[in-house]
């Protein structure tokens, strides 16, 4: 549930040293920087982190791996700080050259984070680069396919797309919870890792709990 996942996240944060706490604060600041241009409230990175943590638990990832994913998840779109506001906030479809600029946020995010020694930032760099890859190989920037895509990015891809669909954006109204789940099901084995998609769908009650409670906490 939402409360249990938040409790796990808080417990792990409290278990870290002062240096680790400062690092986590820096990670959250970096993540939120990417949201200022498109007027996000911070709820997106909170929900994406919790959805990702839920799936990682269901997959049986170790506490250390779950903590690493939760710390790195807010950084997935940090490269958007280099994307012009006119593109981020465009209400209609992007032109081809605008789409190419937008897609560069993956490479830019990787460049921003990749020189860091911190495991969290290294994981963030990998996620930033590969979270728009598709399971069928038609994603970007490298066209990776299947399990060639890092597991963290396969998890975050579902969480990120689901949350984007159910959120307001300059170019769209929010989808209903059920409609967004239908897309996850339709993209199973195409855009999304089928195992990750299946877990997300099978545990829709926990997903709904995160969605509703994160919304309420943000009001």
C-alpha positions as CSV (number, residue, x, y, z in Angstrom):
1,X,0.0,0.0,0.0
2,X,0.9,3.7,-0.2
3,X,1.5,3.9,3.5
4,X,3.7,0.9,3.6
5,X,5.8,2.0,0.7
6,X,6.2,5.5,2.1
7,X,7.2,3.9,5.4
8,X,9.8,1.8,3.7
9,X,11.2,4.8,1.9
10,X,11.3,6.9,5.1
11,X,12.9,4.0,7.1
12,X,15.6,3.6,4.5
13,X,16.3,7.3,4.5
14,X,16.6,7.4,8.3
15,X,19.1,4.5,8.1
16,X,21.5,6.4,6.0
17,X,24.4,8.5,7.4
18,X,24.2,12.3,7.4
19,X,26.2,12.3,4.2
20,X,23.7,9.9,2.7
21,X,20.8,12.1,3.7
22,X,22.5,15.1,2.1
23,X,23.0,13.1,-1.0
24,X,19.3,12.2,-1.2
25,X,18.3,15.8,-0.7
26,X,20.6,16.7,-3.6
27,X,19.0,14.0,-5.8
28,X,15.5,15.3,-5.1
29,X,16.6,18.8,-5.9
30,X,18.1,17.6,-9.2
31,X,14.9,15.8,-10.0
32,X,12.7,18.7,-9.3
33,X,14.8,21.0,-11.4
34,X,13.6,19.1,-14.4
35,X,10.0,19.8,-13.4
36,X,10.2,23.6,-13.1
37,X,10.1,24.3,-16.8
38,X,7.0,22.3,-17.4
39,X,5.3,23.5,-14.2
40,X,5.1,20.2,-12.5
41,X,4.4,20.2,-8.7
42,X,6.8,17.5,-7.6
43,X,4.0,14.8,-7.4
44,X,5.3,13.2,-10.6
45,X,8.6,12.2,-9.2
46,X,7.1,11.1,-5.9
47,X,4.6,8.8,-7.6
48,X,7.0,7.5,-10.2
49,X,9.4,6.6,-7.4
50,X,6.7,4.8,-5.4
51,X,5.4,2.9,-8.4
52,X,8.9,1.8,-9.2
53,X,9.6,0.8,-5.6
54,X,6.4,-1.3,-5.6
55,X,7.4,-3.2,-8.8
56,X,10.9,-3.7,-7.5
57,X,9.5,-5.3,-4.3
58,X,7.2,-7.5,-6.3
59,X,10.2,-8.6,-8.5
60,X,12.1,-9.6,-5.3
61,X,14.8,-7.1,-5.7
62,X,17.1,-6.8,-2.6
63,X,16.6,-3.9,-0.1
64,X,19.8,-2.3,-1.5
65,X,18.6,-2.5,-5.1
66,X,15.2,-1.1,-4.1
67,X,16.8,1.7,-2.3
68,X,19.1,2.5,-5.2
69,X,16.1,2.6,-7.6
70,X,14.1,4.8,-5.3
71,X,17.0,7.2,-5.0
72,X,17.7,7.3,-8.7
73,X,14.2,7.4,-10.1
74,X,13.7,11.2,-9.5
75,X,16.5,11.9,-11.9
76,X,15.0,10.2,-15.0
77,X,14.1,13.5,-16.7
78,X,16.9,15.7,-15.4
79,X,18.0,16.3,-19.0
80,X,14.8,18.3,-19.6
81,X,16.5,21.3,-18.1
82,X,18.2,21.7,-21.5
83,X,14.9,21.5,-23.5
84,X,13.4,24.9,-24.4
85,X,10.2,25.8,-22.6
86,X,8.5,26.4,-26.0
87,X,8.9,22.7,-26.7
88,X,8.1,21.4,-23.2
89,X,4.9,23.5,-23.0
90,X,3.8,23.2,-26.6
91,X,0.0,22.4,-26.5
92,X,0.0,20.5,-29.8
93,X,2.1,17.8,-31.5
94,X,5.8,18.4,-31.8
95,X,7.4,19.0,-35.2
96,X,10.1,16.6,-36.3
97,X,13.0,18.9,-35.3
98,X,11.3,19.6,-31.9
99,X,10.9,15.9,-31.3
100,X,14.6,15.4,-32.0
101,X,15.4,18.1,-29.5
102,X,13.1,16.6,-26.9
103,X,14.6,13.2,-27.3
104,X,18.0,14.6,-26.6
105,X,17.0,15.0,-22.9
106,X,18.0,11.4,-22.4
107,X,21.6,12.0,-23.6
108,X,21.9,15.3,-21.8
109,X,20.7,13.7,-18.5
110,X,23.3,11.0,-18.8
111,X,26.0,13.6,-19.4
112,X,25.0,15.5,-16.4
113,X,25.1,12.5,-14.1
114,X,27.6,10.1,-15.6
115,X,30.8,11.5,-14.1
116,X,29.6,11.2,-10.5
117,X,31.0,8.5,-8.3
118,X,27.9,8.0,-6.2
119,X,26.0,4.7,-6.9
120,X,22.8,6.6,-6.8
121,X,23.9,9.1,-9.4
122,X,25.4,6.4,-11.6
123,X,22.1,4.6,-11.5
124,X,20.4,7.8,-12.3
125,X,22.6,8.3,-15.3
126,X,21.7,4.9,-16.6
127,X,18.0,5.5,-16.1
128,X,18.2,9.0,-17.6
129,X,19.7,7.5,-20.8
130,X,17.5,4.4,-21.2
131,X,14.1,5.1,-19.8
132,X,12.6,5.8,-23.2
133,X,13.9,2.6,-24.8
134,X,11.1,0.2,-25.7
135,X,11.0,-3.6,-25.1
136,X,10.4,-4.1,-28.9
137,X,13.5,-2.2,-29.8
138,X,11.8,0.9,-31.3
139,X,12.7,3.3,-28.5
140,X,15.4,5.9,-28.2
141,X,18.3,6.9,-28.1
142,X,19.9,3.6,-28.8
143,X,17.1,1.3,-29.9
144,X,17.9,-1.3,-27.2
145,X,15.6,-4.3,-27.1
146,X,14.3,-6.6,-24.4
147,X,16.6,-7.4,-21.5
148,X,19.3,-5.4,-23.1
149,X,17.5,-2.5,-21.5
150,X,18.5,-2.2,-17.8
151,X,16.0,-3.5,-15.4
152,X,15.6,-0.2,-13.5
153,X,14.6,1.5,-16.8
154,X,12.2,-1.3,-17.7
155,X,10.5,-0.7,-14.4
156,X,10.6,3.1,-14.5
157,X,9.3,3.1,-18.1
158,X,5.9,1.7,-17.0
159,X,5.8,3.9,-13.9
160,X,6.7,7.1,-15.9
161,X,4.3,6.5,-18.8
162,X,1.4,5.5,-16.5
163,X,1.9,8.6,-14.4
164,X,2.2,10.9,-17.4
165,X,-1.1,9.5,-18.8
166,X,-3.0,10.1,-15.6
167,X,-1.6,13.6,-15.1
168,X,-2.5,16.9,-16.8
169,X,0.0,18.0,-19.4
170,X,0.0,21.2,-21.6
171,X,-1.0,19.0,-24.6
172,X,-3.5,16.7,-22.9
173,X,-6.1,16.2,-20.2
174,X,-5.5,13.4,-17.7
175,X,-6.6,10.0,-18.6
176,X,-8.7,7.9,-16.2
177,X,-7.0,5.4,-14.0
178,X,-8.6,2.4,-15.9
179,X,-7.9,3.8,-19.4
180,X,-4.2,4.2,-18.5
181,X,-4.1,0.6,-17.2
182,X,-5.6,-0.5,-20.5
183,X,-2.7,1.1,-22.4
184,X,-0.2,-0.6,-20.1
185,X,-1.9,-3.9,-21.0
186,X,-2.0,-3.1,-24.7
187,X,1.8,-2.2,-24.7
188,X,2.8,-5.4,-22.9
189,X,5.7,-6.9,-24.8
190,X,5.8,-3.8,-27.1
191,X,6.7,-0.7,-25.2
192,X,6.9,-2.4,-21.9
193,X,8.6,-5.5,-20.4
194,X,5.8,-8.0,-20.1
195,X,6.8,-9.1,-16.6
196,X,6.8,-5.6,-15.3
197,X,3.5,-4.7,-17.0
198,X,1.9,-7.9,-15.7
199,X,2.9,-7.1,-12.1
200,X,1.7,-3.5,-12.5
201,X,-1.7,-4.7,-13.7
202,X,-2.0,-7.6,-11.2
203,X,-1.4,-5.2,-8.3
204,X,-3.7,-2.4,-9.6
205,X,-5.1,-1.9,-6.1
206,X,-1.7,-1.0,-4.7
207,X,-1.1,1.2,-7.8
208,X,-4.4,3.0,-7.2
209,X,-3.6,3.5,-3.5
210,X,-0.3,5.3,-4.5
211,X,-2.1,7.3,-7.1
212,X,-5.0,8.5,-4.8
213,X,-2.9,9.1,-1.7
214,X,-0.1,11.0,-3.5
215,X,-2.7,13.2,-5.1
216,X,-4.3,13.9,-1.7
217,X,-0.9,14.6,0.0
218,X,-0.2,17.2,-2.7
219,X,-3.4,19.2,-2.3
